[in-house]
């Protein structure tokens, strides 16, 4: 998806790219991500207007401590936070 968005070679029209990206999110619901502040969360909602900025439920703070408050971050509303890495379940800290 990232290559499709970044490609400028005209394989697909911008309208086709938009439809494709809307249907297949870079960070699908249920996937785990690490933020630039070290926090880890689970994607709970995609954002069709900002595909790189989904809604995240925090699981661990930047120090690796479990977030028990159920904190939710709308990345599209933050100019500071962004996703640095997609994670798998095995990458999550032990609880």
Helices and strands as residue ranges (DSSP letters): H 2-6, H 14-23, E 32-35, E 40-45, E 55-60, E 72-74, G 75-77, E 83-87, G 89-91
